[in-house]
Amino acid sequence: MNTLHVRSVPDDLYERLQQLAHSRNRSLSAQVITMLAQAIEDEERRKKQAKILTSIQRRRFKAPKNAPSSLELLREDRGR
């Protein structure tokens, strides 16, 4: 297993991490690993959602350039 060293962690962030770890009955290292794993999962989920959204946007119906507007079609239909 690899080791990751993080430098220059602000004091207030370190204290908040310690409090969170303590409240969840975890060591500081276990809490940071859990949070990093969750952050990566969230980022992967965001990328997947963005890809799906782009796919949906590409499939949206676009009327041909010379197609009459819906207003024109309604007026034509009412004129019958």
PyMOL Python script that loads the backbone (N, CA, C, O; Angstrom):
from pymol import cmd

cmd.read_pdbstr("""\
ATOM      1  N   MET A   1       0.848  -1.170   0.000  1.00  0.00           N
ATOM      2  CA  MET A   1       0.000   0.000   0.000  1.00  0.00           C
ATOM      3  C   MET A   1       0.896   1.236   0.000  1.00  0.00           C
ATOM      4  O   MET A   1       1.937   1.261   0.656  1.00  0.00           O
ATOM      5  N   ASN A   2       0.487   2.237  -0.727  1.00  0.00           N
ATOM      6  CA  ASN A   2       1.273   3.466  -0.851  1.00  0.00           C
ATOM      7  C   ASN A   2       1.029   4.418   0.308  1.00  0.00           C
ATOM      8  O   ASN A   2       0.032   4.312   1.022  1.00  0.00           O
ATOM      9  N   THR A   3       1.950   5.340   0.478  1.00  0.00           N
ATOM     10  CA  THR A   3       1.843   6.355   1.514  1.00  0.00           C
ATOM     11  C   THR A   3       1.764   7.715   0.846  1.00  0.00           C
ATOM     12  O   THR A   3       2.485   7.992  -0.113  1.00  0.00           O
ATOM     13  N   LEU A   4       0.896   8.547   1.354  1.00  0.00           N
ATOM     14  CA  LEU A   4       0.724   9.897   0.829  1.00  0.00           C
ATOM     15  C   LEU A   4       0.980  10.882   1.964  1.00  0.00           C
ATOM     16  O   LEU A   4       0.347  10.814   3.018  1.00  0.00           O
ATOM     17  N   HIS A   5       1.910  11.792   1.734  1.00  0.00           N
ATOM     18  CA  HIS A   5       2.198  12.825   2.726  1.00  0.00           C
ATOM     19  C   HIS A   5       1.632  14.139   2.211  1.00  0.00           C
ATOM     20  O   HIS A   5       1.812  14.493   1.046  1.00  0.00           O
ATOM     21  N   VAL A   6       0.952  14.849   3.082  1.00  0.00           N
ATOM     22  CA  VAL A   6       0.369  16.138   2.704  1.00  0.00           C
ATOM     23  C   VAL A   6       0.986  17.200   3.606  1.00  0.00           C
ATOM     24  O   VAL A   6       0.993  17.077   4.830  1.00  0.00           O
ATOM     25  N   ARG A   7       1.496  18.230   2.976  1.00  0.00           N
ATOM     26  CA  ARG A   7       2.148  19.303   3.740  1.00  0.00           C
ATOM     27  C   ARG A   7       1.287  20.546   3.758  1.00  0.00           C
ATOM     28  O   ARG A   7       0.396  20.716   2.926  1.00  0.00           O
ATOM     29  N   SER A   8       1.557  21.383   4.685  1.00  0.00           N
ATOM     30  CA  SER A   8       0.937  22.709   4.812  1.00  0.00           C
ATOM     31  C   SER A   8      -0.582  22.645   4.934  1.00  0.00           C
ATOM     32  O   SER A   8      -1.299  23.428   4.309  1.00  0.00           O
ATOM     33  N   VAL A   9      -1.058  21.717   5.733  1.00  0.00           N
ATOM     34  CA  VAL A   9      -2.498  21.632   5.994  1.00  0.00           C
ATOM     35  C   VAL A   9      -2.834  22.738   6.992  1.00  0.00           C
ATOM     36  O   VAL A   9      -2.247  22.799   8.072  1.00  0.00           O
ATOM     37  N   PRO A  10      -3.778  23.614   6.634  1.00  0.00           N
ATOM     38  CA  PRO A  10      -4.140  24.687   7.566  1.00  0.00           C
ATOM     39  C   PRO A  10      -4.633  24.110   8.906  1.00  0.00           C
ATOM     40  O   PRO A  10      -5.288  23.068   8.951  1.00  0.00           O
ATOM     41  N   ASP A  11      -4.301  24.809   9.977  1.00  0.00           N
ATOM     42  CA  ASP A  11      -4.647  24.332  11.321  1.00  0.00           C
ATOM     43  C   ASP A  11      -6.141  24.077  11.483  1.00  0.00           C
ATOM     44  O   ASP A  11      -6.547  23.060  12.045  1.00  0.00           O
ATOM     45  N   ASP A  12      -6.960  25.010  10.986  1.00  0.00           N
ATOM     46  CA  ASP A  12      -8.408  24.841  11.171  1.00  0.00           C
ATOM     47  C   ASP A  12      -8.924  23.620  10.406  1.00  0.00           C
ATOM     48  O   ASP A  12      -9.808  22.921  10.899  1.00  0.00           O
ATOM     49  N   LEU A  13      -8.395  23.354   9.223  1.00  0.00           N
ATOM     50  CA  LEU A  13      -8.800  22.175   8.454  1.00  0.00           C
ATOM     51  C   LEU A  13      -8.371  20.901   9.172  1.00  0.00           C
ATOM     52  O   LEU A  13      -9.129  19.934   9.243  1.00  0.00           O
ATOM     53  N   TYR A  14      -7.168  20.907   9.694  1.00  0.00           N
ATOM     54  CA  TYR A  14      -6.660  19.739  10.425  1.00  0.00           C
ATOM     55  C   TYR A  14      -7.543  19.438  11.639  1.00  0.00           C
ATOM     56  O   TYR A  14      -7.879  18.284  11.904  1.00  0.00           O
ATOM     57  N   GLU A  15      -7.908  20.481  12.362  1.00  0.00           N
ATOM     58  CA  GLU A  15      -8.763  20.302  13.541  1.00  0.00           C
ATOM     59  C   GLU A  15     -10.140  19.776  13.152  1.00  0.00           C
ATOM     60  O   GLU A  15     -10.690  18.906  13.827  1.00  0.00           O
ATOM     61  N   ARG A  16     -10.692  20.302  12.068  1.00  0.00           N
ATOM     62  CA  ARG A  16     -11.999  19.830  11.601  1.00  0.00           C
ATOM     63  C   ARG A  16     -11.933  18.368  11.177  1.00  0.00           C
ATOM     64  O   ARG A  16     -12.851  17.595  11.450  1.00  0.00           O
ATOM     65  N   LEU A  17     -10.847  17.992  10.508  1.00  0.00           N
ATOM     66  CA  LEU A  17     -10.666  16.589  10.130  1.00  0.00           C
ATOM     67  C   LEU A  17     -10.563  15.697  11.365  1.00  0.00           C
ATOM     68  O   LEU A  17     -11.153  14.618  11.412  1.00  0.00           O
ATOM     69  N   GLN A  18      -9.818  16.149  12.351  1.00  0.00           N
ATOM     70  CA  GLN A  18      -9.690  15.382  13.587  1.00  0.00           C
ATOM     71  C   GLN A  18     -11.046  15.216  14.277  1.00  0.00           C
ATOM     72  O   GLN A  18     -11.377  14.126  14.745  1.00  0.00           O
ATOM     73  N   GLN A  19     -11.822  16.289  14.339  1.00  0.00           N
ATOM     74  CA  GLN A  19     -13.133  16.213  14.974  1.00  0.00           C
ATOM     75  C   GLN A  19     -14.055  15.260  14.225  1.00  0.00           C
ATOM     76  O   GLN A  19     -14.772  14.469  14.838  1.00  0.00           O
ATOM     77  N   LEU A  20     -14.033  15.340  12.910  1.00  0.00           N
ATOM     78  CA  LEU A  20     -14.867  14.455  12.097  1.00  0.00           C
ATOM     79  C   LEU A  20     -14.456  13.000  12.286  1.00  0.00           C
ATOM     80  O   LEU A  20     -15.309  12.125  12.435  1.00  0.00           O
ATOM     81  N   ALA A  21     -13.165  12.744  12.279  1.00  0.00           N
ATOM     82  CA  ALA A  21     -12.670  11.382  12.483  1.00  0.00           C
ATOM     83  C   ALA A  21     -13.094  10.855  13.852  1.00  0.00           C
ATOM     84  O   ALA A  21     -13.535   9.713  13.984  1.00  0.00           O
ATOM     85  N   HIS A  22     -12.954  11.698  14.855  1.00  0.00           N
ATOM     86  CA  HIS A  22     -13.338  11.302  16.213  1.00  0.00           C
ATOM     87  C   HIS A  22     -14.840  11.007  16.300  1.00  0.00           C
ATOM     88  O   HIS A  22     -15.247  10.034  16.935  1.00  0.00           O
ATOM     89  N   SER A  23     -15.650  11.835  15.668  1.00  0.00           N
ATOM     90  CA  SER A  23     -17.107  11.639  15.730  1.00  0.00           C
ATOM     91  C   SER A  23     -17.547  10.375  14.985  1.00  0.00           C
ATOM     92  O   SER A  23     -18.622   9.836  15.247  1.00  0.00           O
ATOM     93  N   ARG A  24     -16.716   9.913  14.067  1.00  0.00           N
ATOM     94  CA  ARG A  24     -17.044   8.697  13.301  1.00  0.00           C
ATOM     95  C   ARG A  24     -16.247   7.489  13.794  1.00  0.00           C
ATOM     96  O   ARG A  24     -16.267   6.429  13.169  1.00  0.00           O
ATOM     97  N   ASN A  25     -15.555   7.652  14.902  1.00  0.00           N
ATOM     98  CA  ASN A  25     -14.739   6.577  15.483  1.00  0.00           C
ATOM     99  C   ASN A  25     -13.717   6.020  14.493  1.00  0.00           C
ATOM    100  O   ASN A  25     -13.561   4.807  14.355  1.00  0.00           O
ATOM    101  N   ARG A  26     -13.040   6.912  13.824  1.00  0.00           N
ATOM    102  CA  ARG A  26     -11.996   6.540  12.867  1.00  0.00           C
ATOM    103  C   ARG A  26     -10.701   7.253  13.240  1.00  0.00           C
ATOM    104  O   ARG A  26     -10.695   8.264  13.944  1.00  0.00           O
ATOM    105  N   SER A  27      -9.619   6.693  12.746  1.00  0.00           N
ATOM    106  CA  SER A  27      -8.349   7.408  12.874  1.00  0.00           C
ATOM    107  C   SER A  27      -8.365   8.547  11.859  1.00  0.00           C
ATOM    108  O   SER A  27      -9.178   8.559  10.934  1.00  0.00           O
ATOM    109  N   LEU A  28      -7.473   9.483  12.041  1.00  0.00           N
ATOM    110  CA  LEU A  28      -7.383  10.600  11.106  1.00  0.00           C
ATOM    111  C   LEU A  28      -7.061  10.081   9.703  1.00  0.00           C
ATOM    112  O   LEU A  28      -7.647  10.537   8.721  1.00  0.00           O
ATOM    113  N   SER A  29      -6.131   9.129   9.608  1.00  0.00           N
ATOM    114  CA  SER A  29      -5.778   8.558   8.306  1.00  0.00           C
ATOM    115  C   SER A  29      -6.965   7.867   7.654  1.00  0.00           C
ATOM    116  O   SER A  29      -7.199   8.043   6.458  1.00  0.00           O
ATOM    117  N   ALA A  30      -7.715   7.087   8.416  1.00  0.00           N
ATOM    118  CA  ALA A  30      -8.874   6.383   7.865  1.00  0.00           C
ATOM    119  C   ALA A  30      -9.926   7.374   7.384  1.00  0.00           C
ATOM    120  O   ALA A  30     -10.567   7.154   6.356  1.00  0.00           O
ATOM    121  N   GLN A  31     -10.105   8.462   8.124  1.00  0.00           N
ATOM    122  CA  GLN A  31     -11.095   9.468   7.728  1.00  0.00           C
ATOM    123  C   GLN A  31     -10.677  10.158   6.435  1.00  0.00           C
ATOM    124  O   GLN A  31     -11.507  10.375   5.553  1.00  0.00           O
ATOM    125  N   VAL A  32      -9.407  10.500   6.318  1.00  0.00           N
ATOM    126  CA  VAL A  32      -8.920  11.169   5.109  1.00  0.00           C
ATOM    127  C   VAL A  32      -9.031  10.229   3.911  1.00  0.00           C
ATOM    128  O   VAL A  32      -9.423  10.665   2.829  1.00  0.00           O
ATOM    129  N   ILE A  33      -8.699   8.965   4.078  1.00  0.00           N
ATOM    130  CA  ILE A  33      -8.815   7.994   2.987  1.00  0.00           C
ATOM    131  C   ILE A  33     -10.271   7.853   2.555  1.00  0.00           C
ATOM    132  O   ILE A  33     -10.567   7.817   1.361  1.00  0.00           O
ATOM    133  N   THR A  34     -11.173   7.775   3.519  1.00  0.00           N
ATOM    134  CA  THR A  34     -12.603   7.678   3.211  1.00  0.00           C
ATOM    135  C   THR A  34     -13.081   8.896   2.439  1.00  0.00           C
ATOM    136  O   THR A  34     -13.828   8.767   1.469  1.00  0.00           O
ATOM    137  N   MET A  35     -12.655  10.073   2.864  1.00  0.00           N
ATOM    138  CA  MET A  35     -13.070  11.306   2.195  1.00  0.00           C
ATOM    139  C   MET A  35     -12.472  11.411   0.794  1.00  0.00           C
ATOM    140  O   MET A  35     -13.149  11.862  -0.131  1.00  0.00           O
ATOM    141  N   LEU A  36     -11.233  11.008   0.628  1.00  0.00           N
ATOM    142  CA  LEU A  36     -10.612  11.029  -0.700  1.00  0.00           C
ATOM    143  C   LEU A  36     -11.323  10.062  -1.645  1.00  0.00           C
ATOM    144  O   LEU A  36     -11.576  10.396  -2.802  1.00  0.00           O
ATOM    145  N   ALA A  37     -11.641   8.875  -1.157  1.00  0.00           N
ATOM    146  CA  ALA A  37     -12.343   7.892  -1.988  1.00  0.00           C
ATOM    147  C   ALA A  37     -13.704   8.429  -2.409  1.00  0.00           C
ATOM    148  O   ALA A  37     -14.104   8.280  -3.564  1.00  0.00           O
ATOM    149  N   GLN A  38     -14.418   9.056  -1.469  1.00  0.00           N
ATOM    150  CA  GLN A  38     -15.731   9.613  -1.775  1.00  0.00           C
ATOM    151  C   GLN A  38     -15.617  10.756  -2.784  1.00  0.00           C
ATOM    152  O   GLN A  38     -16.453  10.879  -3.679  1.00  0.00           O
ATOM    153  N   ALA A  39     -14.594  11.585  -2.645  1.00  0.00           N
ATOM    154  CA  ALA A  39     -14.400  12.701  -3.574  1.00  0.00           C
ATOM    155  C   ALA A  39     -14.125  12.192  -4.989  1.00  0.00           C
ATOM    156  O   ALA A  39     -14.614  12.766  -5.963  1.00  0.00           O
ATOM    157  N   ILE A  40     -13.356  11.134  -5.101  1.00  0.00           N
ATOM    158  CA  ILE A  40     -13.063  10.561  -6.418  1.00  0.00           C
ATOM    159  C   ILE A  40     -14.327   9.961  -7.018  1.00  0.00           C
ATOM    160  O   ILE A  40     -14.591  10.138  -8.207  1.00  0.00           O
ATOM    161  N   GLU A  41     -15.115   9.248  -6.205  1.00  0.00           N
ATOM    162  CA  GLU A  41     -16.378   8.689  -6.695  1.00  0.00           C
ATOM    163  C   GLU A  41     -17.313   9.800  -7.170  1.00  0.00           C
ATOM    164  O   GLU A  41     -17.957   9.670  -8.211  1.00  0.00           O
ATOM    165  N   ASP A  42     -17.387  10.877  -6.415  1.00  0.00           N
ATOM    166  CA  ASP A  42     -18.239  12.011  -6.792  1.00  0.00           C
ATOM    167  C   ASP A  42     -17.786  12.620  -8.120  1.00  0.00           C
ATOM    168  O   ASP A  42     -18.610  12.949  -8.972  1.00  0.00           O
ATOM    169  N   GLU A  43     -16.484  12.765  -8.287  1.00  0.00           N
ATOM    170  CA  GLU A  43     -15.948  13.344  -9.525  1.00  0.00           C
ATOM    171  C   GLU A  43     -16.242  12.436 -10.716  1.00  0.00           C
ATOM    172  O   GLU A  43     -16.620  12.913 -11.786  1.00  0.00           O
ATOM    173  N   GLU A  44     -16.068  11.130 -10.530  1.00  0.00           N
ATOM    174  CA  GLU A  44     -16.376  10.184 -11.610  1.00  0.00           C
ATOM    175  C   GLU A  44     -17.858  10.215 -11.955  1.00  0.00           C
ATOM    176  O   GLU A  44     -18.223  10.121 -13.127  1.00  0.00           O
ATOM    177  N   ARG A  45     -18.714  10.346 -10.947  1.00  0.00           N
ATOM    178  CA  ARG A  45     -20.158  10.429 -11.167  1.00  0.00           C
ATOM    179  C   ARG A  45     -20.501  11.705 -11.947  1.00  0.00           C
ATOM    180  O   ARG A  45     -21.328  11.674 -12.858  1.00  0.00           O
ATOM    181  N   ARG A  46     -19.867  12.821 -11.586  1.00  0.00           N
ATOM    182  CA  ARG A  46     -20.104  14.076 -12.298  1.00  0.00           C
ATOM    183  C   ARG A  46     -19.706  13.962 -13.767  1.00  0.00           C
ATOM    184  O   ARG A  46     -20.425  14.431 -14.649  1.00  0.00           O
ATOM    185  N   LYS A  47     -18.557  13.338 -14.025  1.00  0.00           N
ATOM    186  CA  LYS A  47     -18.102  13.171 -15.406  1.00  0.00           C
ATOM    187  C   LYS A  47     -19.081  12.301 -16.189  1.00  0.00           C
ATOM    188  O   LYS A  47     -19.403  12.605 -17.337  1.00  0.00           O
ATOM    189  N   LYS A  48     -19.551  11.230 -15.576  1.00  0.00           N
ATOM    190  CA  LYS A  48     -20.501  10.334 -16.235  1.00  0.00           C
ATOM    191  C   LYS A  48     -21.807  11.071 -16.525  1.00  0.00           C
ATOM    192  O   LYS A  48     -22.369  10.936 -17.612  1.00  0.00           O
ATOM    193  N   GLN A  49     -22.289  11.845 -15.562  1.00  0.00           N
ATOM    194  CA  GLN A  49     -23.519  12.611 -15.766  1.00  0.00           C
ATOM    195  C   GLN A  49     -23.354  13.646 -16.865  1.00  0.00           C
ATOM    196  O   GLN A  49     -24.264  13.855 -17.667  1.00  0.00           O
ATOM    197  N   ALA A  50     -22.196  14.297 -16.906  1.00  0.00           N
ATOM    198  CA  ALA A  50     -21.943  15.288 -17.961  1.00  0.00           C
ATOM    199  C   ALA A  50     -21.933  14.623 -19.325  1.00  0.00           C
ATOM    200  O   ALA A  50     -22.450  15.177 -20.296  1.00  0.00           O
ATOM    201  N   LYS A  51     -21.346  13.434 -19.401  1.00  0.00           N
ATOM    202  CA  LYS A  51     -21.312  12.703 -20.665  1.00  0.00           C
ATOM    203  C   LYS A  51     -22.727  12.318 -21.106  1.00  0.00           C
ATOM    204  O   LYS A  51     -23.064  12.433 -22.284  1.00  0.00           O
ATOM    205  N   ILE A  52     -23.541  11.870 -20.175  1.00  0.00           N
ATOM    206  CA  ILE A  52     -24.924  11.499 -20.485  1.00  0.00           C
ATOM    207  C   ILE A  52     -25.709  12.730 -20.923  1.00  0.00           C
ATOM    208  O   ILE A  52     -26.466  12.669 -21.892  1.00  0.00           O
ATOM    209  N   LEU A  53     -25.536  13.844 -20.220  1.00  0.00           N
ATOM    210  CA  LEU A  53     -26.232  15.075 -20.569  1.00  0.00           C
ATOM    211  C   LEU A  53     -25.846  15.545 -21.973  1.00  0.00           C
ATOM    212  O   LEU A  53     -26.703  15.967 -22.749  1.00  0.00           O
ATOM    213  N   THR A  54     -24.564  15.471 -22.289  1.00  0.00           N
ATOM    214  CA  THR A  54     -24.105  15.853 -23.626  1.00  0.00           C
ATOM    215  C   THR A  54     -24.744  14.962 -24.683  1.00  0.00           C
ATOM    216  O   THR A  54     -25.151  15.442 -25.742  1.00  0.00           O
ATOM    217  N   SER A  55     -24.832  13.685 -24.403  1.00  0.00           N
ATOM    218  CA  SER A  55     -25.458  12.742 -25.328  1.00  0.00           C
ATOM    219  C   SER A  55     -26.932  13.079 -25.534  1.00  0.00           C
ATOM    220  O   SER A  55     -27.431  13.033 -26.659  1.00  0.00           O
ATOM    221  N   ILE A  56     -27.617  13.411 -24.468  1.00  0.00           N
ATOM    222  CA  ILE A  56     -29.037  13.774 -24.561  1.00  0.00           C
ATOM    223  C   ILE A  56     -29.202  15.057 -25.361  1.00  0.00           C
ATOM    224  O   ILE A  56     -30.107  15.163 -26.188  1.00  0.00           O
ATOM    225  N   GLN A  57     -28.341  16.023 -25.122  1.00  0.00           N
ATOM    226  CA  GLN A  57     -28.436  17.293 -25.836  1.00  0.00           C
ATOM    227  C   GLN A  57     -28.188  17.112 -27.323  1.00  0.00           C
ATOM    228  O   GLN A  57     -28.801  17.801 -28.138  1.00  0.00           O
ATOM    229  N   ARG A  58     -27.296  16.192 -27.692  1.00  0.00           N
ATOM    230  CA  ARG A  58     -27.032  15.934 -29.104  1.00  0.00           C
ATOM    231  C   ARG A  58     -28.224  15.284 -29.791  1.00  0.00           C
ATOM    232  O   ARG A  58     -28.431  15.469 -30.991  1.00  0.00           O
ATOM    233  N   ARG A  59     -29.010  14.520 -29.028  1.00  0.00           N
ATOM    234  CA  ARG A  59     -30.141  13.810 -29.618  1.00  0.00           C
ATOM    235  C   ARG A  59     -31.418  14.643 -29.660  1.00  0.00           C
ATOM    236  O   ARG A  59     -32.422  14.204 -30.221  1.00  0.00           O
ATOM    237  N   ARG A  60     -31.393  15.812 -29.086  1.00  0.00           N
ATOM    238  CA  ARG A  60     -32.595  16.649 -29.087  1.00  0.00           C
ATOM    239  C   ARG A  60     -33.031  16.954 -30.500  1.00  0.00           C
ATOM    240  O   ARG A  60     -32.209  17.144 -31.396  1.00  0.00           O
ATOM    241  N   PHE A  61     -34.335  16.998 -30.687  1.00  0.00           N
ATOM    242  CA  PHE A  61     -34.897  17.264 -32.008  1.00  0.00           C
ATOM    243  C   PHE A  61     -34.621  18.702 -32.408  1.00  0.00           C
ATOM    244  O   PHE A  61     -34.811  19.634 -31.626  1.00  0.00           O
ATOM    245  N   LYS A  62     -34.179  18.858 -33.621  1.00  0.00           N
ATOM    246  CA  LYS A  62     -33.999  20.192 -34.185  1.00  0.00           C
ATOM    247  C   LYS A  62     -34.722  20.204 -35.521  1.00  0.00           C
ATOM    248  O   LYS A  62     -34.445  19.388 -36.400  1.00  0.00           O
ATOM    249  N   ALA A  63     -35.648  21.135 -35.662  1.00  0.00           N
ATOM    250  CA  ALA A  63     -36.415  21.236 -36.900  1.00  0.00           C
ATOM    251  C   ALA A  63     -35.503  21.666 -38.045  1.00  0.00           C
ATOM    252  O   ALA A  63     -34.550  22.417 -37.834  1.00  0.00           O
ATOM    253  N   PRO A  64     -35.794  21.194 -39.250  1.00  0.00           N
ATOM    254  CA  PRO A  64     -35.004  21.637 -40.401  1.00  0.00           C
ATOM    255  C   PRO A  64     -35.095  23.150 -40.568  1.00  0.00           C
ATOM    256  O   PRO A  64     -36.044  23.780 -40.102  1.00  0.00           O
ATOM    257  N   LYS A  65     -34.110  23.717 -41.229  1.00  0.00           N
ATOM    258  CA  LYS A  65     -34.037  25.175 -41.366  1.00  0.00           C
ATOM    259  C   LYS A  65     -35.253  25.760 -42.080  1.00  0.00           C
ATOM    260  O   LYS A  65     -35.701  26.848 -41.719  1.00  0.00           O
ATOM    261  N   ASN A  66     -35.790  25.081 -43.069  1.00  0.00           N
ATOM    262  CA  ASN A  66     -36.911  25.608 -43.851  1.00  0.00           C
ATOM    263  C   ASN A  66     -38.268  25.184 -43.312  1.00  0.00           C
ATOM    264  O   ASN A  66     -39.284  25.455 -43.952  1.00  0.00           O
ATOM    265  N   ALA A  67     -38.322  24.541 -42.181  1.00  0.00           N
ATOM    266  CA  ALA A  67     -39.591  24.068 -41.619  1.00  0.00           C
ATOM    267  C   ALA A  67     -40.396  25.253 -41.105  1.00  0.00           C
ATOM    268  O   ALA A  67     -39.834  26.193 -40.543  1.00  0.00           O
ATOM    269  N   PRO A  68     -41.715  25.212 -41.296  1.00  0.00           N
ATOM    270  CA  PRO A  68     -42.549  26.299 -40.774  1.00  0.00           C
ATOM    271  C   PRO A  68     -42.574  26.252 -39.243  1.00  0.00           C
ATOM    272  O   PRO A  68     -42.376  25.201 -38.633  1.00  0.00           O
ATOM    273  N   SER A  69     -42.818  27.404 -38.648  1.00  0.00           N
ATOM    274  CA  SER A  69     -42.874  27.460 -37.195  1.00  0.00           C
ATOM    275  C   SER A  69     -44.172  26.834 -36.710  1.00  0.00           C
ATOM    276  O   SER A  69     -45.118  26.682 -37.484  1.00  0.00           O
ATOM    277  N   SER A  70     -44.221  26.478 -35.467  1.00  0.00           N
ATOM    278  CA  SER A  70     -45.432  25.886 -34.906  1.00  0.00           C
ATOM    279  C   SER A  70     -46.594  26.874 -34.968  1.00  0.00           C
ATOM    280  O   SER A  70     -47.742  26.461 -35.127  1.00  0.00           O
ATOM    281  N   LEU A  71     -46.318  28.154 -34.847  1.00  0.00           N
ATOM    282  CA  LEU A  71     -47.360  29.175 -34.931  1.00  0.00           C
ATOM    283  C   LEU A  71     -47.976  29.179 -36.330  1.00  0.00           C
ATOM    284  O   LEU A  71     -49.196  29.248 -36.478  1.00  0.00           O
ATOM    285  N   GLU A  72     -47.136  29.105 -37.340  1.00  0.00           N
ATOM    286  CA  GLU A  72     -47.641  29.063 -38.714  1.00  0.00           C
ATOM    287  C   GLU A  72     -48.488  27.809 -38.946  1.00  0.00           C
ATOM    288  O   GLU A  72     -49.522  27.876 -39.610  1.00  0.00           O
ATOM    289  N   LEU A  73     -48.060  26.679 -38.409  1.00  0.00           N
ATOM    290  CA  LEU A  73     -48.813  25.435 -38.565  1.00  0.00           C
ATOM    291  C   LEU A  73     -50.168  25.517 -37.867  1.00  0.00           C
ATOM    292  O   LEU A  73     -51.171  25.035 -38.394  1.00  0.00           O
ATOM    293  N   LEU A  74     -50.196  26.127 -36.682  1.00  0.00           N
ATOM    294  CA  LEU A  74     -51.462  26.282 -35.961  1.00  0.00           C
ATOM    295  C   LEU A  74     -52.422  27.188 -36.739  1.00  0.00           C
ATOM    296  O   LEU A  74     -53.606  26.874 -36.862  1.00  0.00           O
ATOM    297  N   ARG A  75     -51.925  28.287 -37.252  1.00  0.00           N
ATOM    298  CA  ARG A  75     -52.775  29.204 -38.028  1.00  0.00           C
ATOM    299  C   ARG A  75     -53.324  28.517 -39.273  1.00  0.00           C
ATOM    300  O   ARG A  75     -54.491  28.687 -39.625  1.00  0.00           O
ATOM    301  N   GLU A  76     -52.470  27.737 -39.937  1.00  0.00           N
ATOM    302  CA  GLU A  76     -52.901  27.013 -41.129  1.00  0.00           C
ATOM    303  C   GLU A  76     -53.994  26.015 -40.774  1.00  0.00           C
ATOM    304  O   GLU A  76     -54.981  25.888 -41.499  1.00  0.00           O
ATOM    305  N   ASP A  77     -53.825  25.311 -39.667  1.00  0.00           N
ATOM    306  CA  ASP A  77     -54.796  24.317 -39.245  1.00  0.00           C
ATOM    307  C   ASP A  77     -56.122  24.964 -38.859  1.00  0.00           C
ATOM    308  O   ASP A  77     -57.184  24.427 -39.173  1.00  0.00           O
ATOM    309  N   ARG A  78     -56.075  26.087 -38.198  1.00  0.00           N
ATOM    310  CA  ARG A  78     -57.310  26.789 -37.801  1.00  0.00           C
ATOM    311  C   ARG A  78     -58.038  27.402 -38.986  1.00  0.00           C
ATOM    312  O   ARG A  78     -59.248  27.628 -38.943  1.00  0.00           O
ATOM    313  N   GLY A  79     -57.283  27.666 -40.042  1.00  0.00           N
ATOM    314  CA  GLY A  79     -57.878  28.257 -41.234  1.00  0.00           C
ATOM    315  C   GLY A  79     -58.664  27.252 -42.072  1.00  0.00           C
ATOM    316  O   GLY A  79     -59.338  27.658 -43.019  1.00  0.00           O
ATOM    317  N   ARG A  80     -58.607  26.015 -41.774  1.00  0.00           N
ATOM    318  CA  ARG A  80     -59.324  25.000 -42.551  1.00  0.00           C
ATOM    319  C   ARG A  80     -60.782  25.012 -42.282  1.00  0.00           C
ATOM    320  O   ARG A  80     -61.524  24.217 -42.860  1.00  0.00           O
TER     321      ARG A  80
END
""", "prot")
cmd.dss("prot")
cmd.show_as("cartoon", "prot")
cmd.util.cbc("prot")
cmd.orient("prot")
